[in-house]
Amino acid sequence: MRMANISCARATGTEPRWRAVLGLALLLAAAGPLQAAPLPTQPPTPDKVAVPNADPTFPFSNEIAAFAKAEAAGPPVANATLFLGSSSIRLWDIKGSFTDIGTVNRGFGGATTPDVLHYYKRLLPKAKPRSIIVYVGENDLAAGATPDKVSRDVLTLLRQLRADYPRAHIAYLSLKPSPIRWTLWPQMAAVNMTVSARSKAMKFDYLDVGRPLLATDGLPDASLFRADGLHMNPRGYERWTRLVDAYLDHAVLADTGAGRDS
């Protein structure tokens, strides 16, 4: 009797398990044959990867693409002056201000020095420039960079330009005071002082374009700026044009006197 009870208990305990297995089998049969899981999509081979126009990961791809289009539209400008930097360069009527020389404008609004360094090769014209005018660094400070960081980046850019164009005249325009960024002026002055101190050793010129924008009380002259208090109006640009034009005239005379070519 004892053994019979044990046998009966085993049979009773096993029955629900068989029913569960049978039910699962019926469900699988009703669902049809199992489908294999899709394999992971293989990355495209390098020869099939589409090459993007400029660099969409950075915010200035359209401007950089426009530079390339303008460069391809006509012959390279020989012995040109390259204007390089941020919106103070972009908004400057370069062609109208320097009618007696060839010019290339490579300014793009909102650019920081790291942006210019990132796009550096794409900003250079086909023909070697005779002179290079650089304005950049102001937006770096406005974005929170320290004066030391800005100075290092600016000097890195100027060092690269000097290496690529050993015979060109290179001038860095000092950071300018503006009404809306007047609180940043001490930091701008620190950058100006550091860059100016390195100009002779690194063989570039430093032009103080900030002082002509100050009123007699030592504050930025609002009459030289647009309503945004940041960008210069034509009167402000006239002051920059006089300084830079005199510098470029002197550069041409120096080339003629020394028998140099660009």
Rosetta constraint file for C-alpha pairs under 8 A:
AtomPair CA 1 CA 5 HARMONIC 6.19 0.50
AtomPair CA 2 CA 6 HARMONIC 6.42 0.50
AtomPair CA 3 CA 7 HARMONIC 6.21 0.50
AtomPair CA 4 CA 8 HARMONIC 6.14 0.50
AtomPair CA 5 CA 9 HARMONIC 6.17 0.50
AtomPair CA 6 CA 10 HARMONIC 6.34 0.50
AtomPair CA 7 CA 11 HARMONIC 6.38 0.50
AtomPair CA 8 CA 12 HARMONIC 6.18 0.50
AtomPair CA 9 CA 13 HARMONIC 6.14 0.50
AtomPair CA 10 CA 14 HARMONIC 6.22 0.50
AtomPair CA 11 CA 15 HARMONIC 6.42 0.50
AtomPair CA 12 CA 16 HARMONIC 7.93 0.50
AtomPair CA 13 CA 17 HARMONIC 7.78 0.50
AtomPair CA 14 CA 18 HARMONIC 6.61 0.50
AtomPair CA 15 CA 19 HARMONIC 6.37 0.50
AtomPair CA 16 CA 20 HARMONIC 6.26 0.50
AtomPair CA 17 CA 21 HARMONIC 6.38 0.50
AtomPair CA 18 CA 22 HARMONIC 6.08 0.50
AtomPair CA 19 CA 23 HARMONIC 6.10 0.50
AtomPair CA 20 CA 24 HARMONIC 6.29 0.50
AtomPair CA 21 CA 25 HARMONIC 6.29 0.50
AtomPair CA 22 CA 26 HARMONIC 6.31 0.50
AtomPair CA 23 CA 27 HARMONIC 6.34 0.50
AtomPair CA 24 CA 28 HARMONIC 6.28 0.50
AtomPair CA 25 CA 29 HARMONIC 6.20 0.50
AtomPair CA 26 CA 30 HARMONIC 6.23 0.50
AtomPair CA 27 CA 31 HARMONIC 6.27 0.50
AtomPair CA 28 CA 32 HARMONIC 6.56 0.50
AtomPair CA 28 CA 33 HARMONIC 7.86 0.50
AtomPair CA 29 CA 33 HARMONIC 7.41 0.50
AtomPair CA 44 CA 48 HARMONIC 6.03 0.50
AtomPair CA 44 CA 49 HARMONIC 6.30 0.50
AtomPair CA 45 CA 49 HARMONIC 6.65 0.50
AtomPair CA 52 CA 56 HARMONIC 7.27 0.50
AtomPair CA 53 CA 61 HARMONIC 7.45 0.50
AtomPair CA 53 CA 65 HARMONIC 6.80 0.50
AtomPair CA 54 CA 61 HARMONIC 5.23 0.50
AtomPair CA 54 CA 62 HARMONIC 7.50 0.50
AtomPair CA 54 CA 64 HARMONIC 6.42 0.50
AtomPair CA 54 CA 65 HARMONIC 5.76 0.50
AtomPair CA 55 CA 60 HARMONIC 7.86 0.50
AtomPair CA 55 CA 61 HARMONIC 5.31 0.50
AtomPair CA 56 CA 60 HARMONIC 7.88 0.50
AtomPair CA 56 CA 61 HARMONIC 5.68 0.50
AtomPair CA 60 CA 64 HARMONIC 6.28 0.50
AtomPair CA 60 CA 108 HARMONIC 7.64 0.50
AtomPair CA 61 CA 65 HARMONIC 6.03 0.50
AtomPair CA 62 CA 66 HARMONIC 6.14 0.50
AtomPair CA 63 CA 67 HARMONIC 6.36 0.50
AtomPair CA 63 CA 108 HARMONIC 6.70 0.50
AtomPair CA 64 CA 68 HARMONIC 6.49 0.50
AtomPair CA 64 CA 119 HARMONIC 7.85 0.50
AtomPair CA 64 CA 122 HARMONIC 7.11 0.50
AtomPair CA 64 CA 123 HARMONIC 7.43 0.50
AtomPair CA 65 CA 69 HARMONIC 6.26 0.50
AtomPair CA 66 CA 70 HARMONIC 6.11 0.50
AtomPair CA 67 CA 71 HARMONIC 6.09 0.50
AtomPair CA 67 CA 106 HARMONIC 7.30 0.50
AtomPair CA 67 CA 123 HARMONIC 7.32 0.50
AtomPair CA 68 CA 72 HARMONIC 6.24 0.50
AtomPair CA 68 CA 122 HARMONIC 7.47 0.50
AtomPair CA 69 CA 73 HARMONIC 6.20 0.50
AtomPair CA 70 CA 74 HARMONIC 7.35 0.50
AtomPair CA 71 CA 75 HARMONIC 7.73 0.50
AtomPair CA 71 CA 76 HARMONIC 7.12 0.50
AtomPair CA 71 CA 125 HARMONIC 7.13 0.50
AtomPair CA 71 CA 126 HARMONIC 7.58 0.50
AtomPair CA 76 CA 125 HARMONIC 7.29 0.50
AtomPair CA 76 CA 126 HARMONIC 5.78 0.50
AtomPair CA 76 CA 127 HARMONIC 5.64 0.50
AtomPair CA 77 CA 102 HARMONIC 6.32 0.50
AtomPair CA 77 CA 103 HARMONIC 7.44 0.50
AtomPair CA 77 CA 104 HARMONIC 7.80 0.50
AtomPair CA 77 CA 126 HARMONIC 7.94 0.50
AtomPair CA 77 CA 127 HARMONIC 6.33 0.50
AtomPair CA 78 CA 102 HARMONIC 7.31 0.50
AtomPair CA 78 CA 127 HARMONIC 5.83 0.50
AtomPair CA 78 CA 128 HARMONIC 7.14 0.50
AtomPair CA 78 CA 129 HARMONIC 6.99 0.50
AtomPair CA 79 CA 102 HARMONIC 6.92 0.50
AtomPair CA 79 CA 127 HARMONIC 7.45 0.50
AtomPair CA 79 CA 128 HARMONIC 6.72 0.50
AtomPair CA 79 CA 129 HARMONIC 5.03 0.50
AtomPair CA 79 CA 130 HARMONIC 4.65 0.50
AtomPair CA 79 CA 131 HARMONIC 7.75 0.50
AtomPair CA 79 CA 262 HARMONIC 6.65 0.50
AtomPair CA 80 CA 101 HARMONIC 6.76 0.50
AtomPair CA 80 CA 102 HARMONIC 4.46 0.50
AtomPair CA 80 CA 103 HARMONIC 4.96 0.50
AtomPair CA 80 CA 104 HARMONIC 6.67 0.50
AtomPair CA 80 CA 128 HARMONIC 7.65 0.50
AtomPair CA 80 CA 129 HARMONIC 4.79 0.50
AtomPair CA 80 CA 130 HARMONIC 5.59 0.50
AtomPair CA 80 CA 131 HARMONIC 6.82 0.50
AtomPair CA 81 CA 101 HARMONIC 7.49 0.50
AtomPair CA 81 CA 102 HARMONIC 6.26 0.50
AtomPair CA 81 CA 103 HARMONIC 4.78 0.50
AtomPair CA 81 CA 104 HARMONIC 6.22 0.50
AtomPair CA 81 CA 129 HARMONIC 5.54 0.50
AtomPair CA 81 CA 130 HARMONIC 5.82 0.50
AtomPair CA 81 CA 131 HARMONIC 4.63 0.50
AtomPair CA 81 CA 132 HARMONIC 5.50 0.50
AtomPair CA 81 CA 133 HARMONIC 7.28 0.50
AtomPair CA 82 CA 103 HARMONIC 5.97 0.50
AtomPair CA 82 CA 104 HARMONIC 4.85 0.50
AtomPair CA 82 CA 105 HARMONIC 6.23 0.50
AtomPair CA 82 CA 106 HARMONIC 7.20 0.50
AtomPair CA 82 CA 125 HARMONIC 7.88 0.50
AtomPair CA 82 CA 129 HARMONIC 6.12 0.50
AtomPair CA 82 CA 131 HARMONIC 6.28 0.50
AtomPair CA 82 CA 132 HARMONIC 4.65 0.50
AtomPair CA 82 CA 133 HARMONIC 6.15 0.50
AtomPair CA 83 CA 89 HARMONIC 6.60 0.50
AtomPair CA 83 CA 103 HARMONIC 7.44 0.50
AtomPair CA 83 CA 104 HARMONIC 6.10 0.50
AtomPair CA 83 CA 105 HARMONIC 4.97 0.50
AtomPair CA 83 CA 106 HARMONIC 5.76 0.50
AtomPair CA 83 CA 107 HARMONIC 6.87 0.50
AtomPair CA 83 CA 132 HARMONIC 5.93 0.50
AtomPair CA 83 CA 133 HARMONIC 4.78 0.50
AtomPair CA 83 CA 134 HARMONIC 6.06 0.50
AtomPair CA 84 CA 89 HARMONIC 6.63 0.50
AtomPair CA 84 CA 105 HARMONIC 6.55 0.50
AtomPair CA 84 CA 106 HARMONIC 4.80 0.50
AtomPair CA 84 CA 107 HARMONIC 5.25 0.50
AtomPair CA 84 CA 123 HARMONIC 7.95 0.50
AtomPair CA 84 CA 132 HARMONIC 7.31 0.50
AtomPair CA 84 CA 133 HARMONIC 6.13 0.50
AtomPair CA 84 CA 134 HARMONIC 4.90 0.50
AtomPair CA 84 CA 135 HARMONIC 6.48 0.50
AtomPair CA 84 CA 136 HARMONIC 7.99 0.50
AtomPair CA 85 CA 89 HARMONIC 5.86 0.50
AtomPair CA 85 CA 90 HARMONIC 7.63 0.50
AtomPair CA 85 CA 106 HARMONIC 6.56 0.50
AtomPair CA 85 CA 107 HARMONIC 4.63 0.50
AtomPair CA 85 CA 108 HARMONIC 6.61 0.50
AtomPair CA 85 CA 111 HARMONIC 6.96 0.50
AtomPair CA 85 CA 113 HARMONIC 7.82 0.50
AtomPair CA 85 CA 116 HARMONIC 6.88 0.50
AtomPair CA 85 CA 134 HARMONIC 5.72 0.50
AtomPair CA 85 CA 135 HARMONIC 4.91 0.50
AtomPair CA 85 CA 136 HARMONIC 4.98 0.50
AtomPair CA 86 CA 90 HARMONIC 6.36 0.50
AtomPair CA 86 CA 107 HARMONIC 4.93 0.50
AtomPair CA 86 CA 108 HARMONIC 4.96 0.50
AtomPair CA 86 CA 109 HARMONIC 5.13 0.50
AtomPair CA 86 CA 110 HARMONIC 5.93 0.50
AtomPair CA 86 CA 111 HARMONIC 4.83 0.50
AtomPair CA 86 CA 112 HARMONIC 6.95 0.50
AtomPair CA 86 CA 135 HARMONIC 6.55 0.50
AtomPair CA 86 CA 136 HARMONIC 5.63 0.50
AtomPair CA 87 CA 91 HARMONIC 5.78 0.50
AtomPair CA 87 CA 107 HARMONIC 5.93 0.50
AtomPair CA 87 CA 108 HARMONIC 5.42 0.50
AtomPair CA 87 CA 109 HARMONIC 3.92 0.50
AtomPair CA 87 CA 110 HARMONIC 6.08 0.50
AtomPair CA 87 CA 111 HARMONIC 7.19 0.50
AtomPair CA 87 CA 231 HARMONIC 7.95 0.50
AtomPair CA 88 CA 92 HARMONIC 6.35 0.50
AtomPair CA 88 CA 107 HARMONIC 7.47 0.50
AtomPair CA 88 CA 109 HARMONIC 7.72 0.50
AtomPair CA 88 CA 135 HARMONIC 7.22 0.50
AtomPair CA 88 CA 231 HARMONIC 6.66 0.50
AtomPair CA 88 CA 232 HARMONIC 7.59 0.50
AtomPair CA 89 CA 105 HARMONIC 7.23 0.50
AtomPair CA 89 CA 106 HARMONIC 7.46 0.50
AtomPair CA 89 CA 107 HARMONIC 4.82 0.50
AtomPair CA 89 CA 108 HARMONIC 7.44 0.50
AtomPair CA 89 CA 135 HARMONIC 6.79 0.50
AtomPair CA 90 CA 105 HARMONIC 6.84 0.50
AtomPair CA 90 CA 106 HARMONIC 6.95 0.50
AtomPair CA 90 CA 107 HARMONIC 4.13 0.50
AtomPair CA 90 CA 108 HARMONIC 5.47 0.50
AtomPair CA 90 CA 109 HARMONIC 6.46 0.50
AtomPair CA 91 CA 107 HARMONIC 7.92 0.50
AtomPair CA 92 CA 237 HARMONIC 6.87 0.50
AtomPair CA 93 CA 97 HARMONIC 5.92 0.50
AtomPair CA 94 CA 98 HARMONIC 6.06 0.50
AtomPair CA 94 CA 103 HARMONIC 6.99 0.50
AtomPair CA 94 CA 105 HARMONIC 6.93 0.50
AtomPair CA 95 CA 99 HARMONIC 5.87 0.50
AtomPair CA 95 CA 102 HARMONIC 7.92 0.50
AtomPair CA 95 CA 103 HARMONIC 6.49 0.50
AtomPair CA 97 CA 241 HARMONIC 6.55 0.50
AtomPair CA 98 CA 102 HARMONIC 7.88 0.50
AtomPair CA 98 CA 103 HARMONIC 7.62 0.50
AtomPair CA 98 CA 241 HARMONIC 7.92 0.50
AtomPair CA 98 CA 245 HARMONIC 7.24 0.50
AtomPair CA 104 CA 125 HARMONIC 7.48 0.50
AtomPair CA 106 CA 123 HARMONIC 6.19 0.50
AtomPair CA 110 CA 139 HARMONIC 6.48 0.50
AtomPair CA 111 CA 115 HARMONIC 5.71 0.50
AtomPair CA 111 CA 116 HARMONIC 6.76 0.50
AtomPair CA 111 CA 136 HARMONIC 7.52 0.50
AtomPair CA 111 CA 139 HARMONIC 6.72 0.50
AtomPair CA 112 CA 116 HARMONIC 6.51 0.50
AtomPair CA 112 CA 136 HARMONIC 6.43 0.50
AtomPair CA 112 CA 137 HARMONIC 5.92 0.50
AtomPair CA 112 CA 138 HARMONIC 7.45 0.50
AtomPair CA 112 CA 139 HARMONIC 5.40 0.50
AtomPair CA 112 CA 140 HARMONIC 5.19 0.50
AtomPair CA 113 CA 117 HARMONIC 6.19 0.50
AtomPair CA 113 CA 136 HARMONIC 5.89 0.50
AtomPair CA 113 CA 137 HARMONIC 5.67 0.50
AtomPair CA 113 CA 140 HARMONIC 6.82 0.50
AtomPair CA 113 CA 150 HARMONIC 7.48 0.50
AtomPair CA 113 CA 153 HARMONIC 6.20 0.50
AtomPair CA 113 CA 154 HARMONIC 6.34 0.50
AtomPair CA 113 CA 157 HARMONIC 7.68 0.50
AtomPair CA 114 CA 118 HARMONIC 5.97 0.50
AtomPair CA 114 CA 153 HARMONIC 6.92 0.50
AtomPair CA 115 CA 119 HARMONIC 6.32 0.50
AtomPair CA 116 CA 120 HARMONIC 5.52 0.50
AtomPair CA 117 CA 157 HARMONIC 6.54 0.50
AtomPair CA 119 CA 123 HARMONIC 6.34 0.50
AtomPair CA 120 CA 124 HARMONIC 6.89 0.50
AtomPair CA 125 CA 129 HARMONIC 7.62 0.50
AtomPair CA 128 CA 165 HARMONIC 7.34 0.50
AtomPair CA 128 CA 262 HARMONIC 7.00 0.50
AtomPair CA 129 CA 165 HARMONIC 7.97 0.50
AtomPair CA 129 CA 168 HARMONIC 6.73 0.50
AtomPair CA 129 CA 262 HARMONIC 6.76 0.50
AtomPair CA 130 CA 167 HARMONIC 7.80 0.50
AtomPair CA 130 CA 168 HARMONIC 5.07 0.50
AtomPair CA 130 CA 169 HARMONIC 6.46 0.50
AtomPair CA 130 CA 261 HARMONIC 7.78 0.50
AtomPair CA 130 CA 262 HARMONIC 4.86 0.50
AtomPair CA 131 CA 168 HARMONIC 5.17 0.50
AtomPair CA 131 CA 169 HARMONIC 4.44 0.50
AtomPair CA 131 CA 170 HARMONIC 5.74 0.50
AtomPair CA 131 CA 171 HARMONIC 7.94 0.50
AtomPair CA 131 CA 248 HARMONIC 7.54 0.50
AtomPair CA 131 CA 251 HARMONIC 8.00 0.50
AtomPair CA 132 CA 168 HARMONIC 7.08 0.50
AtomPair CA 132 CA 169 HARMONIC 6.13 0.50
AtomPair CA 132 CA 170 HARMONIC 4.69 0.50
AtomPair CA 132 CA 171 HARMONIC 6.25 0.50
AtomPair CA 133 CA 170 HARMONIC 6.09 0.50
AtomPair CA 133 CA 171 HARMONIC 5.05 0.50
AtomPair CA 133 CA 172 HARMONIC 6.08 0.50
AtomPair CA 133 CA 173 HARMONIC 7.12 0.50
AtomPair CA 134 CA 170 HARMONIC 7.73 0.50
AtomPair CA 134 CA 171 HARMONIC 6.25 0.50
AtomPair CA 134 CA 172 HARMONIC 4.86 0.50
AtomPair CA 134 CA 173 HARMONIC 5.98 0.50
AtomPair CA 135 CA 172 HARMONIC 6.22 0.50
AtomPair CA 135 CA 173 HARMONIC 5.28 0.50
AtomPair CA 135 CA 174 HARMONIC 7.21 0.50
AtomPair CA 135 CA 175 HARMONIC 7.35 0.50
AtomPair CA 136 CA 154 HARMONIC 7.41 0.50
AtomPair CA 136 CA 175 HARMONIC 7.53 0.50
AtomPair CA 137 CA 141 HARMONIC 6.75 0.50
AtomPair CA 137 CA 150 HARMONIC 6.10 0.50
AtomPair CA 137 CA 151 HARMONIC 8.00 0.50
AtomPair CA 137 CA 154 HARMONIC 6.86 0.50
AtomPair CA 137 CA 175 HARMONIC 7.06 0.50
AtomPair CA 138 CA 142 HARMONIC 6.49 0.50
AtomPair CA 138 CA 175 HARMONIC 6.15 0.50
AtomPair CA 138 CA 176 HARMONIC 7.84 0.50
AtomPair CA 138 CA 188 HARMONIC 7.27 0.50
AtomPair CA 139 CA 143 HARMONIC 6.09 0.50
AtomPair CA 140 CA 144 HARMONIC 6.58 0.50
AtomPair CA 140 CA 145 HARMONIC 5.46 0.50
AtomPair CA 140 CA 150 HARMONIC 6.49 0.50
AtomPair CA 141 CA 145 HARMONIC 4.85 0.50
AtomPair CA 141 CA 146 HARMONIC 6.43 0.50
AtomPair CA 141 CA 147 HARMONIC 7.03 0.50
AtomPair CA 141 CA 150 HARMONIC 7.19 0.50
AtomPair CA 141 CA 184 HARMONIC 7.44 0.50
AtomPair CA 141 CA 187 HARMONIC 7.52 0.50
AtomPair CA 141 CA 188 HARMONIC 7.65 0.50
AtomPair CA 142 CA 181 HARMONIC 7.88 0.50
AtomPair CA 142 CA 184 HARMONIC 7.55 0.50
AtomPair CA 145 CA 149 HARMONIC 6.28 0.50
AtomPair CA 145 CA 150 HARMONIC 6.49 0.50
AtomPair CA 146 CA 150 HARMONIC 6.27 0.50
AtomPair CA 146 CA 187 HARMONIC 7.80 0.50
AtomPair CA 147 CA 151 HARMONIC 5.98 0.50
AtomPair CA 147 CA 187 HARMONIC 5.79 0.50
AtomPair CA 147 CA 188 HARMONIC 7.18 0.50
AtomPair CA 147 CA 190 HARMONIC 6.35 0.50
AtomPair CA 147 CA 191 HARMONIC 5.44 0.50
AtomPair CA 148 CA 152 HARMONIC 6.20 0.50
AtomPair CA 148 CA 191 HARMONIC 7.22 0.50
AtomPair CA 149 CA 153 HARMONIC 6.24 0.50
AtomPair CA 150 CA 154 HARMONIC 6.07 0.50
AtomPair CA 150 CA 191 HARMONIC 6.89 0.50
AtomPair CA 151 CA 155 HARMONIC 6.07 0.50
AtomPair CA 151 CA 191 HARMONIC 5.43 0.50
AtomPair CA 151 CA 194 HARMONIC 6.56 0.50
AtomPair CA 151 CA 195 HARMONIC 6.30 0.50
AtomPair CA 152 CA 156 HARMONIC 6.07 0.50
AtomPair CA 153 CA 157 HARMONIC 6.31 0.50
AtomPair CA 154 CA 158 HARMONIC 6.28 0.50
AtomPair CA 154 CA 195 HARMONIC 7.67 0.50
AtomPair CA 155 CA 159 HARMONIC 5.90 0.50
AtomPair CA 155 CA 195 HARMONIC 6.85 0.50
AtomPair CA 156 CA 160 HARMONIC 6.21 0.50
AtomPair CA 157 CA 161 HARMONIC 6.27 0.50
AtomPair CA 158 CA 162 HARMONIC 6.14 0.50
AtomPair CA 158 CA 170 HARMONIC 7.99 0.50
AtomPair CA 158 CA 204 HARMONIC 7.61 0.50
AtomPair CA 159 CA 163 HARMONIC 6.21 0.50
AtomPair CA 159 CA 202 HARMONIC 6.92 0.50
AtomPair CA 160 CA 164 HARMONIC 6.20 0.50
AtomPair CA 161 CA 165 HARMONIC 5.86 0.50
AtomPair CA 161 CA 166 HARMONIC 7.93 0.50
AtomPair CA 161 CA 170 HARMONIC 7.95 0.50
AtomPair CA 162 CA 166 HARMONIC 5.16 0.50
AtomPair CA 162 CA 167 HARMONIC 7.99 0.50
AtomPair CA 162 CA 168 HARMONIC 7.64 0.50
AtomPair CA 162 CA 170 HARMONIC 7.56 0.50
AtomPair CA 162 CA 202 HARMONIC 7.90 0.50
AtomPair CA 162 CA 203 HARMONIC 7.58 0.50
AtomPair CA 162 CA 204 HARMONIC 7.74 0.50
AtomPair CA 167 CA 261 HARMONIC 7.41 0.50
AtomPair CA 167 CA 262 HARMONIC 5.63 0.50
AtomPair CA 168 CA 262 HARMONIC 5.71 0.50
AtomPair CA 169 CA 204 HARMONIC 7.07 0.50
AtomPair CA 169 CA 205 HARMONIC 7.77 0.50
AtomPair CA 169 CA 251 HARMONIC 6.83 0.50
AtomPair CA 170 CA 204 HARMONIC 5.12 0.50
AtomPair CA 170 CA 205 HARMONIC 6.07 0.50
AtomPair CA 171 CA 204 HARMONIC 5.75 0.50
AtomPair CA 171 CA 205 HARMONIC 4.43 0.50
AtomPair CA 171 CA 206 HARMONIC 5.56 0.50
AtomPair CA 171 CA 207 HARMONIC 6.65 0.50
AtomPair CA 172 CA 204 HARMONIC 7.38 0.50
AtomPair CA 172 CA 205 HARMONIC 6.19 0.50
AtomPair CA 172 CA 206 HARMONIC 5.02 0.50
AtomPair CA 172 CA 207 HARMONIC 6.13 0.50
AtomPair CA 173 CA 206 HARMONIC 6.22 0.50
AtomPair CA 173 CA 207 HARMONIC 5.00 0.50
AtomPair CA 173 CA 208 HARMONIC 6.27 0.50
AtomPair CA 173 CA 209 HARMONIC 6.10 0.50
AtomPair CA 174 CA 192 HARMONIC 5.75 0.50
AtomPair CA 174 CA 206 HARMONIC 6.98 0.50
AtomPair CA 174 CA 207 HARMONIC 6.03 0.50
AtomPair CA 174 CA 208 HARMONIC 5.15 0.50
AtomPair CA 174 CA 209 HARMONIC 5.70 0.50
AtomPair CA 174 CA 210 HARMONIC 6.35 0.50
AtomPair CA 175 CA 188 HARMONIC 5.99 0.50
AtomPair CA 175 CA 189 HARMONIC 7.55 0.50
AtomPair CA 175 CA 191 HARMONIC 7.83 0.50
AtomPair CA 175 CA 192 HARMONIC 6.50 0.50
AtomPair CA 175 CA 209 HARMONIC 7.50 0.50
AtomPair CA 175 CA 210 HARMONIC 6.51 0.50
AtomPair CA 176 CA 188 HARMONIC 7.68 0.50
AtomPair CA 176 CA 209 HARMONIC 6.54 0.50
AtomPair CA 176 CA 210 HARMONIC 4.40 0.50
AtomPair CA 176 CA 211 HARMONIC 7.94 0.50
AtomPair CA 176 CA 213 HARMONIC 7.59 0.50
AtomPair CA 177 CA 181 HARMONIC 7.03 0.50
AtomPair CA 177 CA 182 HARMONIC 6.17 0.50
AtomPair CA 177 CA 185 HARMONIC 6.16 0.50
AtomPair CA 177 CA 188 HARMONIC 7.96 0.50
AtomPair CA 177 CA 210 HARMONIC 5.95 0.50
AtomPair CA 177 CA 213 HARMONIC 7.10 0.50
AtomPair CA 177 CA 214 HARMONIC 7.57 0.50
AtomPair CA 177 CA 220 HARMONIC 6.04 0.50
AtomPair CA 178 CA 182 HARMONIC 5.71 0.50
AtomPair CA 178 CA 220 HARMONIC 5.65 0.50
AtomPair CA 178 CA 222 HARMONIC 7.97 0.50
AtomPair CA 178 CA 225 HARMONIC 7.71 0.50
AtomPair CA 178 CA 229 HARMONIC 6.35 0.50
AtomPair CA 178 CA 230 HARMONIC 5.49 0.50
AtomPair CA 178 CA 231 HARMONIC 7.72 0.50
AtomPair CA 179 CA 219 HARMONIC 7.91 0.50
AtomPair CA 179 CA 220 HARMONIC 5.72 0.50
AtomPair CA 179 CA 221 HARMONIC 7.81 0.50
AtomPair CA 179 CA 222 HARMONIC 6.65 0.50
AtomPair CA 179 CA 229 HARMONIC 5.19 0.50
AtomPair CA 179 CA 230 HARMONIC 6.56 0.50
AtomPair CA 180 CA 228 HARMONIC 7.59 0.50
AtomPair CA 180 CA 229 HARMONIC 5.06 0.50
AtomPair CA 180 CA 230 HARMONIC 5.79 0.50
AtomPair CA 181 CA 185 HARMONIC 7.00 0.50
AtomPair CA 181 CA 230 HARMONIC 7.18 0.50
AtomPair CA 182 CA 220 HARMONIC 7.74 0.50
AtomPair CA 184 CA 188 HARMONIC 6.22 0.50
AtomPair CA 185 CA 189 HARMONIC 5.97 0.50
AtomPair CA 186 CA 190 HARMONIC 6.30 0.50
AtomPair CA 187 CA 191 HARMONIC 6.43 0.50
AtomPair CA 188 CA 192 HARMONIC 6.15 0.50
AtomPair CA 189 CA 193 HARMONIC 6.07 0.50
AtomPair CA 190 CA 194 HARMONIC 6.29 0.50
AtomPair CA 191 CA 195 HARMONIC 6.11 0.50
AtomPair CA 192 CA 196 HARMONIC 5.89 0.50
AtomPair CA 193 CA 197 HARMONIC 6.12 0.50
AtomPair CA 194 CA 198 HARMONIC 6.65 0.50
AtomPair CA 195 CA 199 HARMONIC 6.42 0.50
AtomPair CA 195 CA 206 HARMONIC 7.82 0.50
AtomPair CA 196 CA 206 HARMONIC 5.78 0.50
AtomPair CA 198 CA 202 HARMONIC 6.06 0.50
AtomPair CA 199 CA 203 HARMONIC 5.75 0.50
AtomPair CA 199 CA 204 HARMONIC 5.07 0.50
AtomPair CA 199 CA 205 HARMONIC 5.80 0.50
AtomPair CA 199 CA 206 HARMONIC 6.41 0.50
AtomPair CA 200 CA 204 HARMONIC 6.42 0.50
AtomPair CA 200 CA 205 HARMONIC 7.35 0.50
AtomPair CA 209 CA 213 HARMONIC 7.41 0.50
AtomPair CA 209 CA 240 HARMONIC 6.28 0.50
AtomPair CA 209 CA 243 HARMONIC 7.49 0.50
AtomPair CA 210 CA 214 HARMONIC 7.14 0.50
AtomPair CA 212 CA 239 HARMONIC 6.73 0.50
AtomPair CA 213 CA 220 HARMONIC 5.87 0.50
AtomPair CA 213 CA 221 HARMONIC 5.81 0.50
AtomPair CA 213 CA 224 HARMONIC 6.97 0.50
AtomPair CA 213 CA 236 HARMONIC 6.96 0.50
AtomPair CA 213 CA 239 HARMONIC 7.87 0.50
AtomPair CA 214 CA 218 HARMONIC 5.59 0.50
AtomPair CA 214 CA 219 HARMONIC 5.37 0.50
AtomPair CA 214 CA 220 HARMONIC 4.37 0.50
AtomPair CA 214 CA 221 HARMONIC 5.10 0.50
AtomPair CA 215 CA 219 HARMONIC 5.56 0.50
AtomPair CA 215 CA 220 HARMONIC 5.78 0.50
AtomPair CA 215 CA 221 HARMONIC 4.72 0.50
AtomPair CA 221 CA 225 HARMONIC 7.50 0.50
AtomPair CA 222 CA 226 HARMONIC 7.98 0.50
AtomPair CA 222 CA 229 HARMONIC 7.11 0.50
AtomPair CA 223 CA 235 HARMONIC 7.92 0.50
AtomPair CA 224 CA 232 HARMONIC 5.80 0.50
AtomPair CA 224 CA 233 HARMONIC 5.71 0.50
AtomPair CA 224 CA 234 HARMONIC 7.54 0.50
AtomPair CA 224 CA 235 HARMONIC 5.48 0.50
AtomPair CA 224 CA 236 HARMONIC 4.43 0.50
AtomPair CA 225 CA 229 HARMONIC 5.73 0.50
AtomPair CA 225 CA 230 HARMONIC 6.60 0.50
AtomPair CA 225 CA 231 HARMONIC 5.72 0.50
AtomPair CA 225 CA 232 HARMONIC 4.07 0.50
AtomPair CA 225 CA 233 HARMONIC 4.89 0.50
AtomPair CA 225 CA 235 HARMONIC 7.94 0.50
AtomPair CA 225 CA 236 HARMONIC 6.44 0.50
AtomPair CA 226 CA 230 HARMONIC 6.85 0.50
AtomPair CA 226 CA 231 HARMONIC 5.71 0.50
AtomPair CA 226 CA 232 HARMONIC 5.55 0.50
AtomPair CA 226 CA 233 HARMONIC 5.13 0.50
AtomPair CA 232 CA 236 HARMONIC 5.14 0.50
AtomPair CA 232 CA 237 HARMONIC 6.26 0.50
AtomPair CA 233 CA 237 HARMONIC 6.37 0.50
AtomPair CA 234 CA 238 HARMONIC 6.09 0.50
AtomPair CA 235 CA 239 HARMONIC 6.87 0.50
AtomPair CA 236 CA 240 HARMONIC 6.80 0.50
AtomPair CA 237 CA 241 HARMONIC 5.96 0.50
AtomPair CA 238 CA 242 HARMONIC 6.27 0.50
AtomPair CA 239 CA 243 HARMONIC 6.58 0.50
AtomPair CA 240 CA 244 HARMONIC 6.14 0.50
AtomPair CA 241 CA 245 HARMONIC 5.70 0.50
AtomPair CA 242 CA 246 HARMONIC 6.16 0.50
AtomPair CA 243 CA 247 HARMONIC 6.34 0.50
AtomPair CA 244 CA 248 HARMONIC 6.14 0.50
AtomPair CA 245 CA 249 HARMONIC 6.10 0.50
AtomPair CA 246 CA 250 HARMONIC 6.24 0.50
AtomPair CA 247 CA 251 HARMONIC 6.23 0.50
AtomPair CA 248 CA 252 HARMONIC 6.26 0.50
AtomPair CA 249 CA 253 HARMONIC 6.34 0.50
AtomPair CA 250 CA 254 HARMONIC 6.09 0.50
AtomPair CA 251 CA 255 HARMONIC 6.22 0.50
AtomPair CA 252 CA 256 HARMONIC 6.22 0.50
AtomPair CA 253 CA 257 HARMONIC 6.00 0.50
AtomPair CA 254 CA 258 HARMONIC 5.94 0.50
AtomPair CA 254 CA 260 HARMONIC 7.96 0.50
AtomPair CA 255 CA 259 HARMONIC 5.65 0.50
AtomPair CA 255 CA 260 HARMONIC 4.70 0.50
AtomPair CA 255 CA 261 HARMONIC 6.58 0.50
AtomPair CA 256 CA 260 HARMONIC 6.49 0.50
